[in-house]
Amino acid sequence: MKPNAFRITSAITAASLGLILASCAHHDAASVPMPPEPAPIVAAAPAAKAPPAFDPNAPYKPINLPNRTLEANLYIQTSAEYRALCFQAYDAMTNRVKELMANRPPGSRPAAVVLDLDETVLDNSAFQSFQELNGLEYDGRLWDEWERHPEATRLVPGAKEFLDTATQLGVNLLYVSNRVNAETTTAALVHNGLTVDEHHRLYLKENRISNKDSRRAAIREKYDILFLVGDNLADFSSEFTPAQNPKTVSDAAAAISERSAKVDANRAKFGTEWFVLPNPVYGEWQRLIQKHPRELLRSPETMTYPKGTTPLSPIPVPRQKN
Ligand SMILES: [Mg+2]
């Protein structure tokens, strides 16, 4: 980790320590046995549930299933394979943008490449490291603190060279991101040698609308989109976004199959209209496995299981179609 990032981590750690301790005290108090409450004689009609009020002082949640994301984050930070995958994606984009720009008819509308930011252009894995080191779940307040330190953000390998080449070719670079703070986002890009100006624009989340379709549609009105770049399939189309978080294992398996089938149906777009960066830490895929990580593992049906071991139930997860 960079020294700056270390300092920030230390500062955040110190700031959050009090909250963690407060959280522990709260849990201790909660563990004192309380006398059972008498059963109500007449059941009250269920009141309409108001959304829980946001409490900025609520304790941070301890991480669910420790080590779940540890190795995934180490894959990003330490594996040369991650680096190679990013180069593979960005170098393919460089070739593609050169090819498309060489064949643009005169008088075409302005050309644009649309990119997501987090884990596509910006590498926030140090933020994930902070969560791991402190055993904390993601929390918007921690993310806000992270955004206030743009100097800790790095670029995904290969991004800078591609963005520079596209800029030289006269391509507009449009960042469609679900970040909300233009100032800190610009600072993170500028800190990493990138630009935000009339040819390098931000399309951030507004009015709490995470769906990026409307922003892409607005861009299409003015620009010819050469291709889209992201680490999450929702960076290409909202059709990949699961309608809701699954409640049961079979709901999760069905949603996983559905998502994969949509990828199969759009296979020709990958590497031509859509380019994907690897993100093994988080994404919409992870929402589908949250409560059932082990039950969704696929085990070999043909294997004879050793005595005393537990064969996993065969969940209908999709297979490669050849
Ligand atoms: Mg992203």
Boltz pocket constraint, residues with backbone or C-beta under 6 A from the ligand:
constraints:
  - pocket:
      binder: B
      contacts: [[A, 116], [A, 117], [A, 118], [A, 119], [A, 120], [A, 230], [A, 231], [A, 232]]
      max_distance: 6.0
